[in-house]
């Protein structure tokens, strides 16, 4: 009888542990699903923000920053786009993203800093997607826009800026 009671107690404890494990797994799955939905919503938002640029893209295109490479495929598919030059400063970004970016003879990747790089040709359209908001909450966006416009206005026909959809 004591043995039966002990076995029942162990079985009850094991059942409680399985129930707790199931609840923990359900929470992890729900959290992962929420993160996935948030990532998908962010991707849709970024795609929408790039829409004006993608619709305007023609000729030789400059991309300031590789980012996730989301705009590359639509540019490759656009028959009006003859070349795509991507300037990315961080090798870590290239290592993480480049193998997932569609490849084409239209695409040229330059590892350099858009702030210091000197264009080797003129571009019809540019997408400036290299701005990073500082952690301290200050917003140097106006400074970034001014610096990029001053540096590239003579070699870029129309500049588009992410975020906010600002153009010159």
C-alpha positions, 0 to 999 in steps of 0.5 A: 500500500505504501509503495502504491501511494509512493508511485501515485505521488511520483505519477502525480508529480510527473503529471504536474511537471509535464503540465508545467512544461507544456505551459512553458512551451506554450508561452515560448511558442506564443512569444515566438509567434508574437515576435514573428508577427512583429518582424513581419509587420516591420518588414511590411512597414519598411517595404511600404516606406521604400515604395516611392523610391522603388517606383522612382528607381531608374538608370543607375541606382545608389544604395547607401547601406545594405540593410536587409537587402529588401530593395535589391530584388525589386531593383533587379526586376525593374527593367529601367534600372541598369545598375545597382551600387550598394555601399555598406560600411560594416563587414558584419552586415555583409557577412550576415546578409549578402548570401541572402541578397539576390545576385545579378550582374546589375549589382555591385557591392562596395565595402566603404562608409557612405559618409567618406566614400567618393562616387565613381560615377553619377547616379540617377536615384539613391536610397539613403538607408544608413541612418541610425537613431542614437540610443540617447534619443537625440535625432540627428536626422536633419544633420544626416539629410543635410550631410548626404544631400551636400555630399551627393547632390552633384552626383545623384539626380534624386535622393530618397531617405529612409525613414520618413520618405524625404526626397531631394 
